[in-house]
Amino acid sequence: MTHLSTIDGAPPSWTASTPTEVVELARRWMRSPPLRELLSALGGPSPGSDPAALLGWSSEHLDTRGGVERHEADRTAWAPDWVNAILAAAGPLGLLETAQPHRQDYGALLMLGGTVTGNRLRTALTARLLASGVHPGTLAIISADRPLTKQELEGDPAPTAATEWQDALQHVDDALGRLRHEQEQTGGSGPSSWRDLRLSRAGLPPVRVLVAPATREHSRATTADGIQFALARMPDELRQGVLLITSAIYAPYQFFTSAPLLLARGVGWVELVGTPTATDRAGQLLAQRLGQEIHSAIAGAVELVG
């Protein structure tokens, strides 16, 4: 069953048990009143008319990355009505918070790596879920061999880590207790290099750190790369259910991207939860971040619905 709950302010539940359900959720998200109202306010096309036209408009007006990491994008100078419209749409579109997990037992809990701040918040959420009784057969951190940037270290310094995956592992050690390294496999070189760390600690499920290779030259591993890499290393007995941990701002895009891949490879249930998006500094920068992820979600949805 798929959900996209915005009634009475309830945070959305991102769940599905078949690829068809993900497609239907993507279609409903694209046709939802909040997206229609946002596009109308910004002068965009109707989301129910031509998906290609919608994606083209979104790429031109909401995608501000220019091929760089999100936190390195040049700052926008959007008009106040644009800023206000995007801020108003973010909650109903599912970018501010998510529902709590619907189950306690999962085959695998997959924490998606990100920036230093993202790693810290997602690890804290993972620790809280484990303490609350969520029980996965394995805990895997899916990350990339991406060097940490000056910009992200300025806001949340982590001087002992050099890369995204090292930072994620450091936060896991801090939040869950020092892990013992059991086994390590590596391969490839440059952007195509990969790493599979197996770790353990009493009282925890088996822990993996999966550093995915990039499938595109001169690029880092994407969300899809990480999920494919994890699937290649996930035994069948762990595929009855997967819980994805991310940040709520990325929830629509990462669900539309990850859930079809997992469900097509024998996973019986996929659910995504995310850390809340901070809105205490609502303004131009937050609107730009939200606009970027609305674009990413549009791109992911268009990929599914055609």
Contacts in CASP RR format, 6 or more apart in sequence:
PFRMAT RR
TARGET T0000
AUTHOR 0000-0000-0000
METHOD contacts of the structure
MODEL  1
MTHLSTIDGAPPSWTASTPTEVVELARRWMRSPPLRELLSALGGPSPGSD
PAALLGWSSEHLDTRGGVERHEADRTAWAPDWVNAILAAAGPLGLLETAQ
PHRQDYGALLMLGGTVTGNRLRTALTARLLASGVHPGTLAIISADRPLTK
QELEGDPAPTAATEWQDALQHVDDALGRLRHEQEQTGGSGPSSWRDLRLS
RAGLPPVRVLVAPATREHSRATTADGIQFALARMPDELRQGVLLITSAIY
APYQFFTSAPLLLARGVGWVELVGTPTATDRAGQLLAQRLGQEIHSAIAG
AVELVG
1 15 0 8 1.000
1 16 0 8 1.000
1 17 0 8 1.000
1 21 0 8 1.000
2 15 0 8 1.000
2 16 0 8 1.000
2 21 0 8 1.000
2 22 0 8 1.000
2 24 0 8 1.000
2 25 0 8 1.000
2 28 0 8 1.000
3 12 0 8 1.000
3 13 0 8 1.000
3 14 0 8 1.000
3 15 0 8 1.000
3 25 0 8 1.000
3 99 0 8 1.000
4 12 0 8 1.000
4 13 0 8 1.000
4 25 0 8 1.000
4 28 0 8 1.000
4 29 0 8 1.000
4 32 0 8 1.000
4 94 0 8 1.000
5 11 0 8 1.000
5 12 0 8 1.000
5 13 0 8 1.000
5 99 0 8 1.000
6 12 0 8 1.000
6 32 0 8 1.000
6 34 0 8 1.000
6 91 0 8 1.000
6 92 0 8 1.000
6 94 0 8 1.000
10 99 0 8 1.000
11 94 0 8 1.000
11 96 0 8 1.000
11 97 0 8 1.000
11 98 0 8 1.000
11 99 0 8 1.000
11 248 0 8 1.000
12 94 0 8 1.000
12 98 0 8 1.000
12 99 0 8 1.000
12 251 0 8 1.000
13 98 0 8 1.000
13 99 0 8 1.000
13 102 0 8 1.000
13 271 0 8 1.000
14 25 0 8 1.000
14 98 0 8 1.000
14 99 0 8 1.000
14 251 0 8 1.000
14 252 0 8 1.000
14 255 0 8 1.000
14 259 0 8 1.000
14 271 0 8 1.000
14 272 0 8 1.000
14 273 0 8 1.000
15 102 0 8 1.000
15 269 0 8 1.000
15 270 0 8 1.000
15 271 0 8 1.000
15 272 0 8 1.000
16 22 0 8 1.000
16 25 0 8 1.000
16 259 0 8 1.000
16 263 0 8 1.000
16 269 0 8 1.000
16 270 0 8 1.000
17 263 0 8 1.000
17 268 0 8 1.000
17 269 0 8 1.000
17 270 0 8 1.000
18 263 0 8 1.000
19 259 0 8 1.000
19 260 0 8 1.000
19 263 0 8 1.000
19 264 0 8 1.000
22 255 0 8 1.000
22 256 0 8 1.000
22 259 0 8 1.000
22 260 0 8 1.000
22 263 0 8 1.000
22 270 0 8 1.000
22 304 0 8 1.000
23 260 0 8 1.000
23 304 0 8 1.000
23 305 0 8 1.000
25 255 0 8 1.000
25 256 0 8 1.000
26 256 0 8 1.000
26 300 0 8 1.000
26 301 0 8 1.000
26 304 0 8 1.000
26 305 0 8 1.000
27 301 0 8 1.000
27 304 0 8 1.000
27 305 0 8 1.000
29 35 0 8 1.000
29 93 0 8 1.000
29 252 0 8 1.000
29 297 0 8 1.000
29 301 0 8 1.000
30 47 0 8 1.000
30 48 0 8 1.000
30 51 0 8 1.000
30 54 0 8 1.000
30 298 0 8 1.000
30 301 0 8 1.000
30 302 0 8 1.000
30 305 0 8 1.000
31 47 0 8 1.000
31 48 0 8 1.000
32 92 0 8 1.000
32 93 0 8 1.000
33 92 0 8 1.000
34 89 0 8 1.000
34 91 0 8 1.000
34 92 0 8 1.000
34 93 0 8 1.000
35 47 0 8 1.000
35 89 0 8 1.000
35 93 0 8 1.000
35 294 0 8 1.000
36 46 0 8 1.000
36 47 0 8 1.000
37 85 0 8 1.000
37 89 0 8 1.000
38 85 0 8 1.000
38 86 0 8 1.000
38 88 0 8 1.000
38 89 0 8 1.000
38 93 0 8 1.000
38 294 0 8 1.000
39 45 0 8 1.000
39 46 0 8 1.000
39 47 0 8 1.000
39 54 0 8 1.000
41 81 0 8 1.000
41 82 0 8 1.000
41 85 0 8 1.000
42 61 0 8 1.000
42 82 0 8 1.000
42 85 0 8 1.000
42 86 0 8 1.000
44 54 0 8 1.000
44 57 0 8 1.000
44 61 0 8 1.000
45 53 0 8 1.000
45 54 0 8 1.000
45 57 0 8 1.000
46 54 0 8 1.000
47 54 0 8 1.000
48 54 0 8 1.000
51 301 0 8 1.000
51 302 0 8 1.000
51 305 0 8 1.000
51 306 0 8 1.000
52 302 0 8 1.000
54 298 0 8 1.000
54 302 0 8 1.000
55 298 0 8 1.000
55 299 0 8 1.000
55 302 0 8 1.000
58 294 0 8 1.000
58 295 0 8 1.000
58 298 0 8 1.000
58 299 0 8 1.000
59 295 0 8 1.000
59 299 0 8 1.000
62 291 0 8 1.000
62 292 0 8 1.000
62 294 0 8 1.000
62 295 0 8 1.000
62 298 0 8 1.000
63 292 0 8 1.000
63 295 0 8 1.000
64 73 0 8 1.000
64 74 0 8 1.000
64 76 0 8 1.000
64 288 0 8 1.000
64 291 0 8 1.000
64 292 0 8 1.000
65 73 0 8 1.000
65 292 0 8 1.000
66 73 0 8 1.000
69 149 0 8 1.000
70 115 0 8 1.000
70 289 0 8 1.000
70 292 0 8 1.000
71 115 0 8 1.000
71 149 0 8 1.000
71 151 0 8 1.000
71 152 0 8 1.000
72 149 0 8 1.000
72 151 0 8 1.000
73 288 0 8 1.000
73 292 0 8 1.000
75 284 0 8 1.000
75 285 0 8 1.000
75 288 0 8 1.000
76 284 0 8 1.000
76 287 0 8 1.000
76 288 0 8 1.000
77 284 0 8 1.000
78 86 0 8 1.000
78 284 0 8 1.000
78 287 0 8 1.000
78 288 0 8 1.000
82 287 0 8 1.000
83 283 0 8 1.000
83 284 0 8 1.000
83 287 0 8 1.000
86 287 0 8 1.000
86 290 0 8 1.000
86 291 0 8 1.000
86 294 0 8 1.000
87 279 0 8 1.000
87 282 0 8 1.000
87 283 0 8 1.000
87 286 0 8 1.000
87 287 0 8 1.000
87 290 0 8 1.000
89 290 0 8 1.000
89 294 0 8 1.000
90 96 0 8 1.000
90 277 0 8 1.000
90 290 0 8 1.000
90 294 0 8 1.000
91 97 0 8 1.000
93 252 0 8 1.000
93 294 0 8 1.000
93 297 0 8 1.000
94 248 0 8 1.000
94 251 0 8 1.000
94 252 0 8 1.000
95 248 0 8 1.000
95 249 0 8 1.000
95 251 0 8 1.000
95 252 0 8 1.000
95 277 0 8 1.000
95 290 0 8 1.000
95 293 0 8 1.000
95 294 0 8 1.000
95 297 0 8 1.000
96 248 0 8 1.000
96 249 0 8 1.000
96 276 0 8 1.000
96 277 0 8 1.000
96 279 0 8 1.000
97 248 0 8 1.000
97 274 0 8 1.000
97 276 0 8 1.000
97 277 0 8 1.000
98 248 0 8 1.000
98 251 0 8 1.000
98 272 0 8 1.000
98 273 0 8 1.000
98 274 0 8 1.000
99 273 0 8 1.000
100 273 0 8 1.000
101 129 0 8 1.000
101 134 0 8 1.000
101 243 0 8 1.000
101 271 0 8 1.000
101 273 0 8 1.000
102 271 0 8 1.000
103 134 0 8 1.000
103 241 0 8 1.000
103 243 0 8 1.000
103 269 0 8 1.000
103 271 0 8 1.000
104 133 0 8 1.000
104 134 0 8 1.000
104 135 0 8 1.000
105 135 0 8 1.000
105 136 0 8 1.000
106 134 0 8 1.000
106 135 0 8 1.000
106 136 0 8 1.000
106 137 0 8 1.000
106 240 0 8 1.000
106 241 0 8 1.000
106 242 0 8 1.000
106 243 0 8 1.000
106 271 0 8 1.000
107 136 0 8 1.000
107 137 0 8 1.000
107 138 0 8 1.000
107 237 0 8 1.000
107 238 0 8 1.000
107 239 0 8 1.000
107 240 0 8 1.000
107 241 0 8 1.000
107 242 0 8 1.000
108 136 0 8 1.000
108 137 0 8 1.000
108 138 0 8 1.000
108 139 0 8 1.000
108 140 0 8 1.000
108 230 0 8 1.000
108 234 0 8 1.000
108 238 0 8 1.000
108 239 0 8 1.000
108 241 0 8 1.000
108 242 0 8 1.000
108 243 0 8 1.000
109 126 0 8 1.000
109 129 0 8 1.000
109 134 0 8 1.000
109 136 0 8 1.000
109 137 0 8 1.000
109 138 0 8 1.000
109 139 0 8 1.000
109 140 0 8 1.000
109 205 0 8 1.000
109 242 0 8 1.000
109 243 0 8 1.000
109 245 0 8 1.000
110 140 0 8 1.000
110 142 0 8 1.000
110 227 0 8 1.000
110 230 0 8 1.000
110 242 0 8 1.000
110 243 0 8 1.000
110 244 0 8 1.000
110 245 0 8 1.000
111 122 0 8 1.000
111 123 0 8 1.000
111 126 0 8 1.000
111 139 0 8 1.000
111 140 0 8 1.000
111 141 0 8 1.000
111 142 0 8 1.000
111 168 0 8 1.000
111 245 0 8 1.000
111 246 0 8 1.000
112 122 0 8 1.000
112 142 0 8 1.000
112 143 0 8 1.000
112 223 0 8 1.000
112 244 0 8 1.000
112 245 0 8 1.000
112 246 0 8 1.000
112 250 0 8 1.000
112 254 0 8 1.000
113 119 0 8 1.000
113 122 0 8 1.000
113 141 0 8 1.000
113 142 0 8 1.000
113 143 0 8 1.000
113 144 0 8 1.000
113 164 0 8 1.000
113 165 0 8 1.000
113 168 0 8 1.000
113 246 0 8 1.000
114 122 0 8 1.000
114 143 0 8 1.000
114 144 0 8 1.000
114 164 0 8 1.000
114 168 0 8 1.000
115 152 0 8 1.000
115 156 0 8 1.000
115 164 0 8 1.000
116 148 0 8 1.000
116 152 0 8 1.000
116 153 0 8 1.000
116 155 0 8 1.000
116 156 0 8 1.000
116 157 0 8 1.000
116 158 0 8 1.000
116 161 0 8 1.000
116 167 0 8 1.000
117 152 0 8 1.000
117 155 0 8 1.000
117 156 0 8 1.000
118 247 0 8 1.000
118 275 0 8 1.000
119 164 0 8 1.000
119 167 0 8 1.000
119 168 0 8 1.000
119 171 0 8 1.000
120 156 0 8 1.000
120 171 0 8 1.000
121 247 0 8 1.000
121 275 0 8 1.000
122 245 0 8 1.000
122 246 0 8 1.000
122 247 0 8 1.000
122 274 0 8 1.000
122 275 0 8 1.000
123 168 0 8 1.000
123 171 0 8 1.000
123 172 0 8 1.000
123 174 0 8 1.000
123 175 0 8 1.000
123 176 0 8 1.000
124 171 0 8 1.000
124 175 0 8 1.000
124 275 0 8 1.000
125 245 0 8 1.000
125 273 0 8 1.000
125 274 0 8 1.000
125 275 0 8 1.000
126 139 0 8 1.000
126 172 0 8 1.000
126 175 0 8 1.000
126 176 0 8 1.000
126 245 0 8 1.000
127 175 0 8 1.000
127 176 0 8 1.000
129 243 0 8 1.000
129 245 0 8 1.000
129 273 0 8 1.000
130 139 0 8 1.000
130 176 0 8 1.000
130 204 0 8 1.000
134 243 0 8 1.000
135 205 0 8 1.000
136 205 0 8 1.000
136 243 0 8 1.000
137 205 0 8 1.000
137 206 0 8 1.000
137 238 0 8 1.000
138 205 0 8 1.000
138 206 0 8 1.000
138 207 0 8 1.000
138 208 0 8 1.000
138 238 0 8 1.000
139 204 0 8 1.000
139 205 0 8 1.000
139 206 0 8 1.000
139 207 0 8 1.000
139 208 0 8 1.000
140 207 0 8 1.000
140 208 0 8 1.000
140 209 0 8 1.000
140 210 0 8 1.000
140 230 0 8 1.000
140 234 0 8 1.000
141 165 0 8 1.000
141 168 0 8 1.000
141 169 0 8 1.000
141 172 0 8 1.000
141 207 0 8 1.000
141 208 0 8 1.000
141 209 0 8 1.000
141 210 0 8 1.000
142 210 0 8 1.000
142 212 0 8 1.000
142 226 0 8 1.000
142 227 0 8 1.000
142 229 0 8 1.000
142 230 0 8 1.000
143 164 0 8 1.000
143 165 0 8 1.000
143 168 0 8 1.000
143 209 0 8 1.000
143 210 0 8 1.000
143 211 0 8 1.000
143 212 0 8 1.000
144 163 0 8 1.000
144 164 0 8 1.000
144 165 0 8 1.000
144 211 0 8 1.000
144 212 0 8 1.000
144 214 0 8 1.000
144 220 0 8 1.000
144 221 0 8 1.000
144 225 0 8 1.000
144 226 0 8 1.000
145 163 0 8 1.000
145 164 0 8 1.000
145 165 0 8 1.000
145 190 0 8 1.000
145 191 0 8 1.000
145 193 0 8 1.000
145 195 0 8 1.000
145 211 0 8 1.000
145 220 0 8 1.000
145 221 0 8 1.000
146 163 0 8 1.000
146 164 0 8 1.000
146 165 0 8 1.000
146 220 0 8 1.000
146 221 0 8 1.000
147 162 0 8 1.000
147 163 0 8 1.000
147 164 0 8 1.000
148 158 0 8 1.000
148 161 0 8 1.000
148 162 0 8 1.000
148 163 0 8 1.000
148 164 0 8 1.000
148 167 0 8 1.000
153 159 0 8 1.000
158 167 0 8 1.000
158 170 0 8 1.000
160 170 0 8 1.000
161 167 0 8 1.000
161 169 0 8 1.000
161 170 0 8 1.000
165 195 0 8 1.000
165 209 0 8 1.000
165 211 0 8 1.000
168 209 0 8 1.000
169 179 0 8 1.000
169 197 0 8 1.000
169 209 0 8 1.000
172 179 0 8 1.000
172 207 0 8 1.000
172 209 0 8 1.000
173 179 0 8 1.000
176 201 0 8 1.000
176 204 0 8 1.000
177 201 0 8 1.000
178 201 0 8 1.000
179 199 0 8 1.000
179 200 0 8 1.000
179 201 0 8 1.000
179 204 0 8 1.000
179 207 0 8 1.000
180 199 0 8 1.000
180 200 0 8 1.000
180 201 0 8 1.000
181 197 0 8 1.000
181 198 0 8 1.000
181 199 0 8 1.000
182 198 0 8 1.000
182 199 0 8 1.000
182 200 0 8 1.000
183 197 0 8 1.000
183 198 0 8 1.000
184 195 0 8 1.000
184 196 0 8 1.000
184 197 0 8 1.000
184 198 0 8 1.000
185 195 0 8 1.000
185 196 0 8 1.000
186 193 0 8 1.000
186 194 0 8 1.000
186 195 0 8 1.000
186 196 0 8 1.000
187 193 0 8 1.000
187 194 0 8 1.000
187 195 0 8 1.000
188 194 0 8 1.000
188 213 0 8 1.000
191 213 0 8 1.000
191 214 0 8 1.000
191 216 0 8 1.000
191 217 0 8 1.000
191 218 0 8 1.000
191 219 0 8 1.000
191 220 0 8 1.000
191 221 0 8 1.000
192 213 0 8 1.000
192 214 0 8 1.000
193 211 0 8 1.000
193 213 0 8 1.000
194 211 0 8 1.000
194 212 0 8 1.000
194 213 0 8 1.000
194 229 0 8 1.000
195 209 0 8 1.000
195 210 0 8 1.000
195 211 0 8 1.000
196 208 0 8 1.000
196 209 0 8 1.000
196 210 0 8 1.000
196 211 0 8 1.000
196 233 0 8 1.000
197 208 0 8 1.000
197 209 0 8 1.000
197 210 0 8 1.000
197 211 0 8 1.000
198 206 0 8 1.000
198 207 0 8 1.000
198 208 0 8 1.000
199 206 0 8 1.000
199 207 0 8 1.000
199 208 0 8 1.000
199 209 0 8 1.000
200 206 0 8 1.000
200 207 0 8 1.000
201 207 0 8 1.000
208 233 0 8 1.000
210 226 0 8 1.000
210 229 0 8 1.000
210 230 0 8 1.000
210 233 0 8 1.000
211 221 0 8 1.000
212 221 0 8 1.000
212 225 0 8 1.000
212 226 0 8 1.000
212 228 0 8 1.000
212 229 0 8 1.000
212 230 0 8 1.000
213 221 0 8 1.000
213 225 0 8 1.000
213 229 0 8 1.000
214 220 0 8 1.000
214 221 0 8 1.000
214 222 0 8 1.000
214 225 0 8 1.000
215 221 0 8 1.000
215 222 0 8 1.000
215 224 0 8 1.000
215 225 0 8 1.000
215 228 0 8 1.000
216 222 0 8 1.000
221 229 0 8 1.000
223 253 0 8 1.000
223 254 0 8 1.000
223 257 0 8 1.000
223 258 0 8 1.000
224 257 0 8 1.000
224 258 0 8 1.000
224 261 0 8 1.000
227 257 0 8 1.000
227 258 0 8 1.000
227 261 0 8 1.000
227 262 0 8 1.000
228 261 0 8 1.000
231 261 0 8 1.000
231 262 0 8 1.000
231 265 0 8 1.000
236 266 0 8 1.000
239 265 0 8 1.000
239 266 0 8 1.000
239 267 0 8 1.000
239 268 0 8 1.000
240 267 0 8 1.000
240 268 0 8 1.000
240 269 0 8 1.000
241 267 0 8 1.000
241 268 0 8 1.000
241 269 0 8 1.000
241 270 0 8 1.000
241 271 0 8 1.000
242 262 0 8 1.000
242 267 0 8 1.000
242 269 0 8 1.000
242 270 0 8 1.000
242 271 0 8 1.000
243 271 0 8 1.000
243 272 0 8 1.000
243 273 0 8 1.000
244 254 0 8 1.000
244 255 0 8 1.000
244 258 0 8 1.000
244 270 0 8 1.000
244 271 0 8 1.000
244 272 0 8 1.000
244 273 0 8 1.000
245 272 0 8 1.000
245 273 0 8 1.000
245 274 0 8 1.000
246 254 0 8 1.000
246 272 0 8 1.000
246 273 0 8 1.000
246 274 0 8 1.000
246 275 0 8 1.000
247 274 0 8 1.000
247 275 0 8 1.000
247 277 0 8 1.000
248 274 0 8 1.000
248 275 0 8 1.000
248 276 0 8 1.000
248 277 0 8 1.000
249 277 0 8 1.000
249 289 0 8 1.000
249 290 0 8 1.000
249 293 0 8 1.000
250 293 0 8 1.000
250 296 0 8 1.000
251 272 0 8 1.000
251 274 0 8 1.000
252 293 0 8 1.000
252 296 0 8 1.000
252 297 0 8 1.000
252 301 0 8 1.000
253 293 0 8 1.000
253 296 0 8 1.000
253 297 0 8 1.000
253 299 0 8 1.000
253 300 0 8 1.000
254 272 0 8 1.000
255 270 0 8 1.000
255 272 0 8 1.000
256 297 0 8 1.000
256 300 0 8 1.000
256 301 0 8 1.000
256 303 0 8 1.000
256 304 0 8 1.000
257 300 0 8 1.000
257 303 0 8 1.000
258 270 0 8 1.000
258 272 0 8 1.000
259 270 0 8 1.000
259 272 0 8 1.000
260 304 0 8 1.000
262 270 0 8 1.000
263 270 0 8 1.000
277 290 0 8 1.000
279 286 0 8 1.000
END
